[in-house]
């Protein structure tokens, strides 16, 4: 079993880039396609606590029922927002990565580099062509 888990949406370019960076470090993560296998309430709460972010920060707005559900309204409690995420997993922003060094919402994708236990093994560019890592496995300044 891998010591790295990615909550992944294969339709998301950022998620695919993060998965590529994990694999470029020589690791093969446990891939959880969270739209098919969403986390339960306890796991979602654990992830939010481990990331140290407000519940609201995990909500994805683009391409979701966020607006139709009126989730911008501050009346919603954290528990209610989690209820919405459980009912509509597309509302969970991604990718979330769990490693021995921490748990992160990896947006932008290069945020994963801060929590990977092993260095990059070679060059890596995002799908859009932006070079993130050079041939020696060093992060390229942006």
Backbone as CSV, one residue per row, in Angstrom:
resi,resn,N_x,N_y,N_z,CA_x,CA_y,CA_z,C_x,C_y,C_z
1,UNK,0.837,-1.185,0.000,0.000,0.000,0.000,0.883,1.250,0.000
2,UNK,0.498,2.234,-0.772,1.275,3.457,-0.905,1.120,4.347,0.317
3,UNK,2.163,5.118,0.600,2.073,6.092,1.691,1.645,7.461,1.173
4,UNK,1.250,7.509,-0.109,0.729,8.737,-0.717,-0.643,8.429,-1.307
5,UNK,-1.605,9.292,-1.010,-2.951,9.167,-1.570,-3.307,10.461,-2.265
6,UNK,-3.902,10.345,-3.443,-4.408,11.516,-4.155,-5.898,11.333,-4.379
7,UNK,-6.667,12.337,-3.970,-8.104,12.392,-4.277,-8.175,13.106,-5.612
8,UNK,-8.483,12.336,-6.646,-8.199,12.686,-8.032,-9.463,12.716,-8.881
9,UNK,-9.467,13.654,-9.827,-10.481,13.680,-10.874,-9.724,13.622,-12.196
10,UNK,-9.796,12.501,-12.920,-9.025,12.374,-14.153,-9.428,13.367,-15.237
11,UNK,-10.573,14.032,-15.080,-11.001,15.042,-16.051,-10.374,16.418,-15.782
12,UNK,-9.665,16.550,-14.670,-9.096,17.836,-14.237,-7.608,17.896,-14.576
13,UNK,-7.215,18.920,-15.344,-5.819,19.084,-15.717,-4.906,19.270,-14.513
14,UNK,-5.329,20.048,-13.532,-4.505,20.246,-12.337,-4.297,18.911,-11.626
15,UNK,-5.343,18.129,-11.519,-5.253,16.830,-10.861,-4.303,15.900,-11.633
16,UNK,-4.394,15.907,-12.959,-3.493,15.075,-13.764,-2.042,15.530,-13.607
17,UNK,-1.807,16.850,-13.548,-0.450,17.361,-13.351,0.104,16.929,-11.996
18,UNK,-0.718,16.995,-10.958,-0.275,16.590,-9.623,0.065,15.099,-9.610
19,UNK,-0.776,14.293,-10.213,-0.501,12.856,-10.294,0.821,12.622,-11.027
20,UNK,1.067,13.375,-12.092,2.328,13.256,-12.819,3.527,13.631,-11.964
21,UNK,3.413,14.677,-11.161,4.507,15.078,-10.273,4.767,14.026,-9.204
22,UNK,3.719,13.433,-8.666,3.899,12.363,-7.680,4.669,11.215,-8.324
23,UNK,4.237,10.803,-9.500,4.897,9.688,-10.194,6.327,10.060,-10.602
24,UNK,6.567,11.330,-10.900,7.906,11.785,-11.260,8.860,11.725,-10.072
25,UNK,8.311,11.601,-8.864,9.161,11.452,-7.676,9.480,9.980,-7.416
26,UNK,8.969,9.097,-8.276,9.227,7.670,-8.123,8.171,6.937,-7.313
27,UNK,7.140,7.641,-6.871,6.084,7.028,-6.054,4.889,6.652,-6.922
28,UNK,4.217,5.607,-6.524,2.934,5.251,-7.150,1.877,5.399,-6.066
29,UNK,1.082,6.458,-6.158,0.116,6.739,-5.089,-1.111,5.853,-5.167
30,UNK,-1.825,5.833,-4.057,-3.182,5.293,-4.082,-4.026,6.395,-4.717
31,UNK,-4.709,6.064,-5.789,-5.525,7.042,-6.507,-6.984,6.804,-6.150
32,UNK,-7.598,7.794,-5.531,-9.011,7.723,-5.179,-9.762,8.661,-6.114
33,UNK,-10.513,8.084,-7.030,-11.351,8.912,-7.897,-12.577,9.293,-7.068
34,UNK,-12.491,10.451,-6.439,-13.460,10.833,-5.416,-14.870,11.058,-5.955
35,UNK,-15.025,11.250,-7.261,-16.383,11.370,-7.803,-17.063,10.007,-7.847
36,UNK,-16.275,8.939,-8.017,-16.805,7.574,-8.013,-16.857,7.003,-6.603
37,UNK,-15.870,7.357,-5.790,-15.746,6.844,-4.421,-15.494,8.003,-3.465
38,UNK,-16.518,8.801,-3.202,-16.305,9.978,-2.347,-15.979,9.584,-0.904
39,UNK,-15.229,10.442,-0.232,-14.952,10.172,1.178,-16.235,10.275,2.002
40,UNK,-16.286,9.541,3.098,-17.437,9.679,3.996,-17.219,10.921,4.876
41,UNK,-18.195,11.242,5.686,-18.128,12.455,6.510,-16.874,12.471,7.387
42,UNK,-16.590,11.368,8.053,-15.439,11.332,8.962,-14.140,11.582,8.202
43,UNK,-13.991,10.956,7.054,-12.752,11.130,6.274,-12.648,12.558,5.739
44,UNK,-13.748,13.105,5.260,-13.728,14.474,4.756,-13.349,15.448,5.876
45,UNK,-13.897,15.240,7.049,-13.549,16.094,8.189,-12.075,15.940,8.561
46,UNK,-11.565,14.707,8.501,-10.138,14.468,8.784,-9.253,15.202,7.780
47,UNK,-9.615,15.132,6.506,-8.826,15.797,5.468,-8.811,17.310,5.676
48,UNK,-9.970,17.879,5.959,-10.069,19.327,6.177,-9.220,19.732,7.379
49,UNK,-9.305,18.968,8.454,-8.514,19.270,9.655,-7.018,19.150,9.362
50,UNK,-6.631,18.120,8.629,-5.215,17.914,8.309,-4.669,19.018,7.414
51,UNK,-5.507,19.545,6.534,-5.072,20.648,5.668,-5.027,21.969,6.427
52,UNK,-5.786,22.052,7.525,-5.811,23.278,8.317,-6.470,24.438,7.591
53,UNK,-7.491,24.111,6.803,-8.194,25.157,6.052,-9.644,25.225,6.512
54,UNK,-10.285,26.370,6.307,-11.719,26.441,6.600,-12.487,25.541,5.621
55,UNK,-13.595,25.001,6.063,-14.422,24.144,5.213,-14.756,24.855,3.909
56,UNK,-15.112,26.099,4.002,-15.521,26.879,2.831,-14.416,26.933,1.761
57,UNK,-13.151,26.877,2.197,-12.032,26.941,1.260,-11.929,25.679,0.393
58,UNK,-12.551,24.600,0.818,-12.520,23.354,0.050,-13.626,23.292,-1.000
59,UNK,-14.563,24.225,-0.939,-15.660,24.224,-1.920,-15.171,24.663,-3.298
60,UNK,-15.519,23.880,-4.292,-15.226,24.240,-5.680,-16.456,24.944,-6.242
61,UNK,-16.232,26.051,-6.928,-17.344,26.815,-7.488,-17.549,26.514,-8.969
62,UNK,-16.478,26.534,-9.739,-16.557,26.372,-11.188,-17.033,24.958,-11.557
63,UNK,-18.024,24.898,-12.433,-18.497,23.613,-12.928,-19.248,22.782,-11.909
64,UNK,-19.828,23.441,-10.927,-20.539,22.737,-9.851,-21.888,23.426,-9.599
65,UNK,-22.725,22.813,-8.751,-23.998,23.464,-8.389,-23.853,24.528,-7.291
66,UNK,-22.644,25.030,-7.080,-22.370,26.021,-6.037,-23.351,27.194,-6.078
67,UNK,-23.481,27.814,-7.248,-24.356,28.986,-7.368,-25.827,28.621,-7.199
68,UNK,-26.249,27.531,-7.837,-27.657,27.117,-7.753,-28.065,26.797,-6.306
69,UNK,-27.107,26.280,-5.525,-27.391,25.938,-4.128,-27.247,27.136,-3.192
70,UNK,-26.774,28.252,-3.721,-26.627,29.452,-2.892,-25.541,29.310,-1.833
71,UNK,-24.455,28.612,-2.160,-23.433,28.320,-1.157,-22.548,29.509,-0.808
72,UNK,-22.650,30.597,-1.554,-21.904,31.803,-1.187,-22.503,32.474,0.047
73,UNK,-23.746,32.143,0.355,-24.433,32.735,1.509,-23.728,32.305,2.797
74,UNK,-23.322,33.264,3.632,-22.607,32.929,4.870,-23.474,32.231,5.917
75,UNK,-24.779,32.045,5.629,-25.661,31.400,6.610,-25.324,29.928,6.822
76,UNK,-24.652,29.301,5.828,-24.376,27.871,5.921,-23.284,27.590,6.939
77,UNK,-23.545,26.642,7.834,-22.542,26.220,8.814,-21.550,25.282,8.150
78,UNK,-20.432,25.036,8.816,-19.458,24.078,8.297,-20.105,22.703,8.107
79,UNK,-20.906,22.275,9.074,-21.574,20.969,8.964,-22.489,20.919,7.745
80,UNK,-23.192,22.004,7.491,-24.080,22.044,6.327,-23.280,22.036,5.021
81,UNK,-22.159,22.757,5.000,-21.321,22.766,3.800,-20.772,21.366,3.526
82,UNK,-20.382,20.671,4.572,-19.921,19.287,4.410,-21.069,18.416,3.897
83,UNK,-22.290,18.632,4.399,-23.459,17.899,3.882,-23.590,18.093,2.373
84,UNK,-23.425,19.334,1.907,-23.512,19.609,0.473,-22.417,18.867,-0.292
85,UNK,-21.197,18.860,0.242,-20.093,18.164,-0.428,-20.335,16.659,-0.491
86,UNK,-20.933,16.120,0.556,-21.240,14.691,0.560,-22.345,14.361,-0.440
87,UNK,-23.314,15.256,-0.571,-24.417,15.049,-1.517,-23.987,15.304,-2.960
88,UNK,-23.016,16.208,-3.130,-22.533,16.597,-4.465,-21.003,16.598,-4.432
89,UNK,-20.353,15.435,-4.562,-18.890,15.382,-4.449,-18.143,16.305,-5.406
90,UNK,-18.780,16.718,-6.503,-18.133,17.643,-7.432,-17.822,18.982,-6.750
91,UNK,-18.473,19.251,-5.620,-18.207,20.470,-4.860,-16.877,20.413,-4.103
92,UNK,-16.292,19.223,-3.974,-15.009,19.083,-3.269,-13.902,19.502,-4.226
93,UNK,-13.168,20.527,-3.851,-12.073,20.977,-4.700,-10.978,19.921,-4.710
94,UNK,-10.205,19.897,-5.772,-9.208,18.865,-5.950,-7.985,19.445,-6.626
95,UNK,-6.918,18.678,-6.587,-6.701,17.400,-5.937,-6.229,17.590,-4.490
96,UNK,-6.643,16.688,-3.654,-6.152,16.636,-2.281,-5.121,15.513,-2.243
97,UNK,-3.954,15.804,-1.682,-2.889,14.808,-1.588,-2.501,14.638,-0.128
98,UNK,-2.379,13.373,0.272,-1.963,13.012,1.625,-0.632,12.280,1.515
99,UNK,0.389,12.779,2.218,1.696,12.117,2.262,2.161,12.091,3.717
100,UNK,3.257,11.392,4.001,3.791,11.428,5.369,4.208,12.835,5.809
101,UNK,4.397,13.744,4.851,4.830,15.106,5.174,3.685,16.103,5.285
102,UNK,2.453,15.650,5.031,1.329,16.562,5.168,0.200,16.260,4.209
103,UNK,-0.857,17.047,4.352,-2.053,16.937,3.516,-2.293,18.303,2.913
104,UNK,-2.504,18.344,1.600,-2.646,19.624,0.914,-3.714,19.572,-0.152
105,UNK,-4.415,20.682,-0.333,-5.192,20.929,-1.540,-4.159,21.490,-2.514
106,UNK,-3.836,20.729,-3.543,-2.703,21.069,-4.416,-3.135,21.899,-5.614
107,UNK,-3.481,23.123,-5.327,-3.784,24.133,-6.340,-2.948,25.345,-5.981
108,UNK,-1.992,25.718,-6.782,-1.612,25.149,-8.065,-0.925,23.790,-7.892
109,UNK,-0.770,23.089,-8.992,-0.268,21.723,-8.949,1.114,21.609,-8.309
110,UNK,1.959,22.614,-8.474,3.310,22.530,-7.914,3.331,22.561,-6.387
111,UNK,2.200,22.862,-5.750,2.118,22.822,-4.283,2.429,21.429,-3.755
112,UNK,2.206,20.399,-4.564,2.484,19.026,-4.121,3.972,18.816,-3.856
113,UNK,4.838,19.582,-4.513,6.278,19.402,-4.332,6.709,19.615,-2.886
114,UNK,5.954,20.427,-2.154,6.297,20.735,-0.762,6.019,19.577,0.190
115,UNK,5.205,18.605,-0.235,4.858,17.510,0.680,5.274,16.136,0.163
116,UNK,5.993,16.084,-0.942,6.452,14.787,-1.439,7.699,14.350,-0.678
117,UNK,7.716,13.111,-0.186,8.861,12.652,0.586,10.118,12.409,-0.248
118,UNK,9.973,12.180,-1.547,11.125,11.926,-2.413,11.243,13.029,-3.452
119,UNK,12.493,13.342,-3.847,12.683,14.399,-4.846,12.219,13.967,-6.229
120,UNK,12.063,14.928,-7.087,11.723,14.665,-8.478,12.885,13.938,-9.148
121,UNK,12.545,12.998,-10.038,13.549,12.151,-10.673,14.031,12.696,-12.012
122,UNK,13.349,13.694,-12.541,13.736,14.243,-13.836,12.861,15.422,-14.175
123,UNK,12.940,15.842,-15.413,12.187,17.008,-15.869,10.684,16.723,-15.857
124,UNK,9.907,17.788,-15.614,8.448,17.672,-15.653,7.867,19.003,-16.097
125,UNK,6.960,18.927,-17.054,6.219,20.096,-17.509,4.739,19.823,-17.363
126,UNK,3.995,20.869,-17.038,2.536,20.755,-16.970,1.988,20.457,-18.364
127,UNK,0.739,20.047,-18.411,0.085,19.764,-19.683,0.090,20.979,-20.602
128,UNK,0.088,22.183,-20.023,0.079,23.396,-20.848,1.487,23.779,-21.325
129,UNK,2.487,22.966,-20.971,3.854,23.200,-21.413,4.724,23.936,-20.417
130,UNK,4.145,24.477,-19.353,4.942,25.195,-18.357,5.880,24.231,-17.658
131,UNK,7.183,24.520,-17.723,8.182,23.659,-17.107,8.213,23.919,-15.601
132,UNK,8.052,22.849,-14.813,8.080,22.976,-13.354,9.371,22.444,-12.750
133,UNK,9.929,21.405,-13.388,11.106,20.730,-12.842,12.108,20.535,-13.978
134,UNK,13.389,20.816,-13.693,14.401,20.651,-14.733,14.905,19.209,-14.803
135,UNK,15.844,18.962,-15.694,16.354,17.613,-15.937,17.016,17.000,-14.709
136,UNK,17.496,17.835,-13.793,18.150,17.345,-12.579,17.166,17.198,-11.418
137,UNK,15.867,17.382,-11.699,14.855,17.227,-10.665,14.676,18.441,-9.773
138,UNK,15.233,19.579,-10.192,15.117,20.812,-9.398,13.937,21.639,-9.886
139,UNK,13.252,22.254,-8.940,12.120,23.107,-9.285,12.606,24.323,-10.081
140,UNK,11.880,24.617,-11.147,12.189,25.768,-11.992,11.488,26.982,-11.403
141,UNK,12.232,28.084,-11.168,11.563,29.280,-10.627,10.495,29.781,-11.604
142,UNK,9.377,30.235,-11.033,8.301,30.721,-11.906,8.387,32.192,-12.164
